[in-house]
Amino acid sequence: MATKVEIYTWRSCPFCISAKNLLKNKGVEFTEYAIDGDEAARSKMAKRSSGRRSVPQIFVNDQHIGGCDDLYDLDAGGNLDPLLQ
């Protein structure tokens, strides 16, 4: 089964761009939900992420990973690649 990666973003958010670049550099395909100005989509994201309303919010196989810093922390600790397998 392919790993399902989803990321909620704002198009001009530097943290969103950085998180997407890390995933792209690892060759990971992901579904992006650009929620710029869409309060309904932001509310849906917040519901999935236990109330977090900042972007990006990243999910792997429907498990909430967190934001950009959380993604980079997982990578630095060697825990991101196994999660993406």
N, CA, C and O atoms as a printed pandas DataFrame, in Angstrom:
     atom_number atom_name residue_name chain_id  residue_number  x_coord  y_coord  z_coord
0              1         N          MET        A               1    0.833   -1.182    0.000
1              2        CA          MET        A               1    0.000    0.000    0.000
2              3         C          MET        A               1    0.879    1.247    0.000
3              4         O          MET        A               1    1.840    1.338    0.764
4              5         N          ALA        A               2    0.550    2.186   -0.844
5              6        CA          ALA        A               2    1.303    3.431   -0.916
6              7         C          ALA        A               2    1.013    4.294    0.311
7              8         O          ALA        A               2   -0.101    4.301    0.835
8              9         N          THR        A               3    2.026    5.011    0.750
9             10        CA          THR        A               3    1.869    5.921    1.873
10            11         C          THR        A               3    1.046    7.121    1.421
11            12         O          THR        A               3    1.318    7.712    0.377
12            13         N          LYS        A               4    0.049    7.472    2.205
13            14        CA          LYS        A               4   -0.806    8.616    1.894
14            15         C          LYS        A               4   -0.334    9.803    2.727
15            16         O          LYS        A               4   -0.401    9.775    3.956
16            17         N          VAL        A               5    0.147   10.849    2.046
17            18        CA          VAL        A               5    0.619   12.054    2.721
18            19         C          VAL        A               5   -0.266   13.212    2.292
19            20         O          VAL        A               5   -0.489   13.433    1.102
20            21         N          GLU        A               6   -0.766   13.948    3.277
21            22        CA          GLU        A               6   -1.599   15.114    3.016
22            23         C          GLU        A               6   -1.008   16.303    3.759
23            24         O          GLU        A               6   -0.498   16.163    4.870
24            25         N          ILE        A               7   -1.082   17.471    3.137
25            26        CA          ILE        A               7   -0.561   18.681    3.762
26            27         C          ILE        A               7   -1.503   19.842    3.479
27            28         O          ILE        A               7   -1.842   20.128    2.331
28            29         N          TYR        A               8   -1.915   20.498    4.551
29            30        CA          TYR        A               8   -2.741   21.702    4.451
30            31         C          TYR        A               8   -1.800   22.897    4.438
31            32         O          TYR        A               8   -0.921   23.011    5.293
32            33         N          THR        A               9   -1.984   23.787    3.468
33            34        CA          THR        A               9   -1.053   24.898    3.282
34            35         C          THR        A               9   -1.765   26.206    2.950
35            36         O          THR        A               9   -2.954   26.240    2.632
36            37         N          TRP        A              10   -0.983   27.276    3.038
37            38        CA          TRP        A              10   -1.281   28.546    2.378
38            39         C          TRP        A              10   -0.197   28.675    1.328
39            40         O          TRP        A              10    0.964   28.368    1.598
40            41         N          ARG        A              11   -0.550   29.114    0.158
41            42        CA          ARG        A              11    0.403   29.133   -0.971
42            43         C          ARG        A              11    1.664   29.945   -0.705
43            44         O          ARG        A              11    2.741   29.561   -1.161
44            45         N          SER        A              12    1.561   31.057    0.020
45            46        CA          SER        A              12    2.732   31.922    0.214
46            47         C          SER        A              12    3.423   31.716    1.561
47            48         O          SER        A              12    4.340   32.462    1.902
48            49         N          CYS        A              13    2.999   30.722    2.322
49            50        CA          CYS        A              13    3.571   30.463    3.647
50            51         C          CYS        A              13    4.967   29.838    3.513
51            52         O          CYS        A              13    5.111   28.771    2.916
52            53         N          PRO        A              14    5.999   30.502    4.069
53            54        CA          PRO        A              14    7.357   29.947    3.940
54            55         C          PRO        A              14    7.524   28.599    4.640
55            56         O          PRO        A              14    8.306   27.770    4.175
56            57         N          PHE        A              15    6.817   28.358    5.738
57            58        CA          PHE        A              15    6.907   27.068    6.431
58            59         C          PHE        A              15    6.262   25.969    5.598
59            60         O          PHE        A              15    6.736   24.833    5.574
60            61         N          CYS        A              16    5.175   26.319    4.916
61            62        CA          CYS        A              16    4.504   25.351    4.032
62            63         C          CYS        A              16    5.420   24.980    2.870
63            64         O          CYS        A              16    5.546   23.807    2.516
64            65         N          ILE        A              17    6.050   25.978    2.288
65            66        CA          ILE        A              17    6.961   25.753    1.165
66            67         C          ILE        A              17    8.136   24.878    1.612
67            68         O          ILE        A              17    8.547   23.970    0.890
68            69         N          SER        A              18    8.671   25.153    2.802
69            70        CA          SER        A              18    9.789   24.374    3.324
70            71         C          SER        A              18    9.387   22.917    3.562
71            72         O          SER        A              18   10.138   22.003    3.221
72            73         N          ALA        A              19    8.212   22.699    4.144
73            74        CA          ALA        A              19    7.747   21.333    4.396
74            75         C          ALA        A              19    7.539   20.592    3.076
75            76         O          ALA        A              19    7.927   19.431    2.948
76            77         N          LYS        A              20    6.933   21.256    2.101
77            78        CA          LYS        A              20    6.717   20.622    0.794
78            79         C          LYS        A              20    8.045   20.300    0.124
79            80         O          LYS        A              20    8.180   19.255   -0.512
80            81         N          ASN        A              21    9.028   21.189    0.260
81            82        CA          ASN        A              21   10.337   20.943   -0.347
82            83         C          ASN        A              21   11.012   19.726    0.267
83            84         O          ASN        A              21   11.636   18.942   -0.447
84            85         N          LEU        A              22   10.898   19.556    1.583
85            86        CA          LEU        A              22   11.483   18.382    2.230
86            87         C          LEU        A              22   10.841   17.113    1.681
87            88         O          LEU        A              22   11.537   16.152    1.355
88            89         N          LEU        A              23    9.531   17.112    1.580
89            90        CA          LEU        A              23    8.835   15.940    1.055
90            91         C          LEU        A              23    9.215   15.686   -0.405
91            92         O          LEU        A              23    9.441   14.541   -0.796
92            93         N          LYS        A              24    9.285   16.739   -1.204
93            94        CA          LYS        A              24    9.661   16.588   -2.620
94            95         C          LYS        A              24   11.075   16.043   -2.753
95            96         O          LYS        A              24   11.335   15.173   -3.584
96            97         N          ASN        A              25   11.993   16.557   -1.929
97            98        CA          ASN        A              25   13.384   16.100   -1.981
98            99         C          ASN        A              25   13.511   14.632   -1.608
99           100         O          ASN        A              25   14.463   13.967   -2.018
100          101         N          LYS        A              26   12.567   14.125   -0.840
101          102        CA          LYS        A              26   12.555   12.707   -0.479
102          103         C          LYS        A              26   11.781   11.878   -1.503
103          104         O          LYS        A              26   11.664   10.661   -1.362
104          105         N          GLY        A              27   11.254   12.542   -2.536
105          106        CA          GLY        A              27   10.517   11.836   -3.574
106          107         C          GLY        A              27    9.123   11.407   -3.143
107          108         O          GLY        A              27    8.550   10.478   -3.712
108          109         N          VAL        A              28    8.580   12.080   -2.145
109          110        CA          VAL        A              28    7.276   11.726   -1.604
110          111         C          VAL        A              28    6.182   12.457   -2.374
111          112         O          VAL        A              28    6.219   13.677   -2.529
112          113         N          GLU        A              29    5.223   11.697   -2.845
113          114        CA          GLU        A              29    4.043   12.308   -3.452
114          115         C          GLU        A              29    3.060   12.637   -2.346
115          116         O          GLU        A              29    2.888   11.859   -1.407
116          117         N          PHE        A              30    2.415   13.790   -2.456
117          118        CA          PHE        A              30    1.479   14.204   -1.417
118          119         C          PHE        A              30    0.312   14.945   -2.033
119          120         O          PHE        A              30    0.385   15.461   -3.148
120          121         N          THR        A              31   -0.763   14.981   -1.271
121          122        CA          THR        A              31   -1.937   15.755   -1.651
122          123         C          THR        A              31   -1.887   17.053   -0.875
123          124         O          THR        A              31   -1.801   17.053    0.353
124          125         N          GLU        A              32   -1.942   18.166   -1.602
125          126        CA          GLU        A              32   -1.911   19.483   -0.964
126          127         C          GLU        A              32   -3.304   20.084   -0.963
127          128         O          GLU        A              32   -3.999   20.090   -1.979
128          129         N          TYR        A              33   -3.697   20.588    0.197
129          130        CA          TYR        A              33   -4.941   21.337    0.329
130          131         C          TYR        A              33   -4.552   22.786    0.616
131          132         O          TYR        A              33   -4.228   23.132    1.752
132          133         N          ALA        A              34   -4.586   23.633   -0.417
133          134        CA          ALA        A              34   -4.290   25.056   -0.254
134          135         C          ALA        A              34   -5.552   25.720    0.285
135          136         O          ALA        A              34   -6.545   25.849   -0.431
136          137         N          ILE        A              35   -5.513   26.139    1.543
137          138        CA          ILE        A              35   -6.719   26.622    2.204
138          139         C          ILE        A              35   -6.726   28.139    2.384
139          140         O          ILE        A              35   -7.442   28.654    3.243
140          141         N          ASP        A              36   -5.949   28.850    1.594
141          142        CA          ASP        A              36   -5.873   30.309    1.695
142          143         C          ASP        A              36   -7.271   30.919    1.755
143          144         O          ASP        A              36   -8.039   30.810    0.799
144          145         N          GLY        A              37   -7.599   31.559    2.870
145          146        CA          GLY        A              37   -8.859   32.287    2.984
146          147         C          GLY        A              37  -10.115   31.428    3.048
147          148         O          GLY        A              37  -11.221   31.969    3.036
148          149         N          ASP        A              38   -9.978   30.111    3.115
149          150        CA          ASP        A              38  -11.138   29.213    3.137
150          151         C          ASP        A              38  -11.371   28.755    4.574
151          152         O          ASP        A              38  -10.776   27.779    5.032
152          153         N          GLU        A              39  -12.241   29.472    5.275
153          154        CA          GLU        A              39  -12.455   29.185    6.692
154          155         C          GLU        A              39  -13.061   27.801    6.927
155          156         O          GLU        A              39  -12.757   27.165    7.935
156          157         N          ALA        A              40  -13.905   27.328    6.022
157          158        CA          ALA        A              40  -14.488   25.992    6.172
158          159         C          ALA        A              40  -13.398   24.926    6.093
159          160         O          ALA        A              40  -13.393   23.977    6.878
160          161         N          ALA        A              41  -12.475   25.085    5.143
161          162        CA          ALA        A              41  -11.370   24.130    5.007
162          163         C          ALA        A              41  -10.439   24.212    6.217
163          164         O          ALA        A              41   -9.936   23.191    6.686
164          165         N          ARG        A              42  -10.213   25.416    6.715
165          166        CA          ARG        A              42   -9.350   25.576    7.892
166          167         C          ARG        A              42   -9.994   24.916    9.117
167          168         O          ARG        A              42   -9.298   24.315    9.936
168          169         N          SER        A              43  -11.296   25.025    9.239
169          170        CA          SER        A              43  -12.001   24.375   10.347
170          171         C          SER        A              43  -11.896   22.862   10.242
171          172         O          SER        A              43  -11.723   22.180   11.252
172          173         N          LYS        A              44  -11.999   22.330    9.025
173          174        CA          LYS        A              44  -11.853   20.889    8.815
174          175         C          LYS        A              44  -10.446   20.440    9.213
175          176         O          LYS        A              44  -10.275   19.409    9.864
176          177         N          MET        A              45   -9.436   21.231    8.813
177          178        CA          MET        A              45   -8.059   20.925    9.173
178          179         C          MET        A              45   -7.903   20.934   10.695
179          180         O          MET        A              45   -7.277   20.037   11.261
180          181         N          ALA        A              46   -8.466   21.938   11.352
181          182        CA          ALA        A              46   -8.349   22.054   12.802
182          183         C          ALA        A              46   -9.004   20.861   13.501
183          184         O          ALA        A              46   -8.499   20.368   14.510
184          185         N          LYS        A              47  -10.112   20.412   12.964
185          186        CA          LYS        A              47  -10.792   19.252   13.552
186          187         C          LYS        A              47   -9.908   18.009   13.444
187          188         O          LYS        A              47   -9.830   17.215   14.382
188          189         N          ARG        A              48   -9.248   17.844   12.307
189          190        CA          ARG        A              48   -8.375   16.680   12.104
190          191         C          ARG        A              48   -7.113   16.761   12.948
191          192         O          ARG        A              48   -6.536   15.733   13.303
192          193         N          SER        A              49   -6.680   17.980   13.274
193          194        CA          SER        A              49   -5.384   18.158   13.949
194          195         C          SER        A              49   -5.532   18.559   15.417
195          196         O          SER        A              49   -4.668   19.243   15.966
196          197         N          SER        A              50   -6.606   18.141   16.039
197          198        CA          SER        A              50   -6.837   18.408   17.473
198          199         C          SER        A              50   -6.818   19.892   17.795
199          200         O          SER        A              50   -6.291   20.305   18.828
200          201         N          GLY        A              51   -7.398   20.696   16.903
201          202        CA          GLY        A              51   -7.548   22.123   17.157
202          203         C          GLY        A              51   -6.457   23.017   16.621
203          204         O          GLY        A              51   -6.569   24.239   16.721
204          205         N          ARG        A              52   -5.415   22.461   16.059
205          206        CA          ARG        A              52   -4.334   23.305   15.526
206          207         C          ARG        A              52   -4.813   24.009   14.263
207          208         O          ARG        A              52   -5.328   23.376   13.342
208          209         N          ARG        A              53   -4.635   25.326   14.233
209          210        CA          ARG        A              53   -5.124   26.124   13.116
210          211         C          ARG        A              53   -3.990   26.751   12.297
211          212         O          ARG        A              53   -4.247   27.423   11.298
212          213         N          SER        A              54   -2.753   26.537   12.709
213          214        CA          SER        A              54   -1.616   27.060   11.952
214          215         C          SER        A              54   -1.315   26.135   10.781
215          216         O          SER        A              54   -1.665   24.955   10.793
216          217         N          VAL        A              55   -0.667   26.689    9.781
217          218        CA          VAL        A              55   -0.264   25.890    8.624
218          219         C          VAL        A              55    1.251   25.858    8.555
219          220         O          VAL        A              55    1.911   26.799    8.996
220          221         N          PRO        A              56    1.811   24.791    8.008
221          222        CA          PRO        A              56    1.136   23.619    7.482
222          223         C          PRO        A              56    0.715   22.663    8.589
223          224         O          PRO        A              56    1.233   22.712    9.705
224          225         N          GLN        A              57   -0.221   21.807    8.262
225          226        CA          GLN        A              57   -0.553   20.651    9.086
226          227         C          GLN        A              57   -0.401   19.437    8.177
227          228         O          GLN        A              57   -0.938   19.400    7.070
228          229         N          ILE        A              58    0.335   18.454    8.664
229          230        CA          ILE        A              58    0.751   17.323    7.833
230          231         C          ILE        A              58    0.210   16.021    8.430
231          232         O          ILE        A              58    0.234   15.812    9.643
232          233         N          PHE        A              59   -0.275   15.161    7.543
233          234        CA          PHE        A              59   -0.827   13.866    7.927
234          235         C          PHE        A              59   -0.170   12.784    7.081
235          236         O          PHE        A              59    0.003   12.947    5.873
236          237         N          VAL        A              60    0.194   11.680    7.724
237          238        CA          VAL        A              60    0.726   10.518    7.023
238          239         C          VAL        A              60   -0.172    9.336    7.374
239          240         O          VAL        A              60   -0.298    8.954    8.538
240          241         N          ASN        A              61   -0.791    8.769    6.345
241          242        CA          ASN        A              61   -1.749    7.673    6.548
242          243         C          ASN        A              61   -2.786    8.042    7.619
243          244         O          ASN        A              61   -3.102    7.248    8.505
244          245         N          ASP        A              62   -3.299    9.266    7.506
245          246        CA          ASP        A              62   -4.329    9.818    8.402
246          247         C          ASP        A              62   -3.852   10.058    9.833
247          248         O          ASP        A              62   -4.650   10.423   10.697
248          249         N          GLN        A              63   -2.570    9.859   10.089
249          250        CA          GLN        A              63   -1.997   10.172   11.406
250          251         C          GLN        A              63   -1.466   11.602   11.359
251          252         O          GLN        A              63   -0.709   11.962   10.458
252          253         N          HIS        A              64   -1.870   12.418   12.340
253          254        CA          HIS        A              64   -1.414   13.803   12.385
254          255         C          HIS        A              64    0.050   13.850   12.806
255          256         O          HIS        A              64    0.415   13.372   13.880
256          257         N          ILE        A              65    0.885   14.431   11.944
257          258        CA          ILE        A              65    2.316   14.558   12.214
258          259         C          ILE        A              65    2.613   15.884   12.903
259          260         O          ILE        A              65    3.469   15.957   13.785
260          261         N          GLY        A              66    1.902   16.927   12.495
261          262        CA          GLY        A              66    2.124   18.263   13.046
262          263         C          GLY        A              66    2.459   19.231   11.936
263          264         O          GLY        A              66    1.995   19.091   10.804
264          265         N          GLY        A              67    3.271   20.217   12.276
265          266        CA          GLY        A              67    3.643   21.253   11.329
266          267         C          GLY        A              67    5.033   21.059   10.756
267          268         O          GLY        A              67    5.604   19.970   10.815
268          269         N          CYS        A              68    5.563   22.130   10.203
269          270        CA          CYS        A              68    6.872   22.093    9.533
270          271         C          CYS        A              68    7.983   21.673   10.502
271          272         O          CYS        A              68    8.782   20.792   10.187
272          273         N          ASP        A              69    8.031   22.300   11.673
273          274        CA          ASP        A              69    9.083   21.960   12.642
274          275         C          ASP        A              69    8.987   20.497   13.068
275          276         O          ASP        A              69   10.003   19.819   13.226
276          277         N          ASP        A              70    7.767   20.022   13.250
277          278        CA          ASP        A              70    7.571   18.621   13.633
278          279         C          ASP        A              70    8.087   17.680   12.545
279          280         O          ASP        A              70    8.705   16.657   12.840
280          281         N          LEU        A              71    7.829   18.036   11.282
281          282        CA          LEU        A              71    8.295   17.231   10.153
282          283         C          LEU        A              71    9.821   17.183   10.125
283          284         O          LEU        A              71   10.410   16.115    9.964
284          285         N          TYR        A              72   10.459   18.351   10.282
285          286        CA          TYR        A              72   11.922   18.408   10.272
286          287         C          TYR        A              72   12.517   17.683   11.483
287          288         O          TYR        A              72   13.569   17.054   11.370
288          289         N          ASP        A              73   11.851   17.766   12.641
289          290        CA          ASP        A              73   12.329   17.046   13.830
290          291         C          ASP        A              73   12.282   15.539   13.600
291          292         O          ASP        A              73   13.213   14.821   13.966
292          293         N          LEU        A              74   11.191   15.060   12.992
293          294        CA          LEU        A              74   11.098   13.635   12.665
294          295         C          LEU        A              74   12.239   13.224   11.740
295          296         O          LEU        A              74   12.846   12.169   11.922
296          297         N          ASP        A              75   12.526   14.064   10.745
297          298        CA          ASP        A              75   13.582   13.753    9.795
298          299         C          ASP        A              75   14.948   13.745   10.486
299          300         O          ASP        A              75   15.749   12.835   10.273
300          301         N          ALA        A              76   15.206   14.750   11.304
301          302        CA          ALA        A              76   16.502   14.845   11.991
302          303         C          ALA        A              76   16.719   13.669   12.933
303          304         O          ALA        A              76   17.854   13.235   13.130
304          305         N          GLY        A              77   15.648   13.153   13.512
305          306        CA          GLY        A              77   15.748   12.025   14.430
306          307         C          GLY        A              77   15.746   10.672   13.740
307          308         O          GLY        A              77   15.799    9.633   14.398
308          309         N          GLY        A              78   15.685   10.685   12.401
309          310        CA          GLY        A              78   15.689    9.435   11.652
310          311         C          GLY        A              78   14.349    8.703   11.670
311          312         O          GLY        A              78   14.274    7.523   11.328
312          313         N          ASN        A              79   13.297    9.408   12.068
313          314        CA          ASN        A              79   11.988    8.763   12.190
314          315         C          ASN        A              79   11.038    9.054   11.039
315          316         O          ASN        A              79    9.962    8.460   10.963
316          317         N          LEU        A              80   11.414    9.953   10.147
317          318        CA          LEU        A              80   10.518   10.293    9.045
318          319         C          LEU        A              80   10.521    9.231    7.956
319          320         O          LEU        A              80    9.458    8.809    7.504
320          321         N          ASP        A              81   11.691    8.799    7.534
321          322        CA          ASP        A              81   11.775    7.822    6.439
322          323         C          ASP        A              81   10.998    6.532    6.746
323          324         O          ASP        A              81   10.264    6.052    5.883
324          325         N          PRO        A              82   11.138    5.960    7.952
325          326        CA          PRO        A              82   10.350    4.755    8.231
326          327         C          PRO        A              82    8.842    5.018    8.184
327          328         O          PRO        A              82    8.068    4.153    7.774
328          329         N          LEU        A              83    8.436    6.209    8.604
329          330        CA          LEU        A              83    7.024    6.569    8.584
330          331         C          LEU        A              83    6.497    6.662    7.142
331          332         O          LEU        A              83    5.328    6.377    6.879
332          333         N          LEU        A              84    7.368    7.060    6.224
333          334        CA          LEU        A              84    6.975    7.245    4.840
334          335         C          LEU        A              84    7.054    5.962    4.012
335          336         O          LEU        A              84    6.643    5.953    2.851
336          337         N          GLN        A              85    7.575    4.886    4.590
337          338        CA          GLN        A              85    7.712    3.611    3.866
338          339         C          GLN        A              85    6.384    2.938    3.684
339          340         O          GLN        A              85    6.315    1.858    3.097
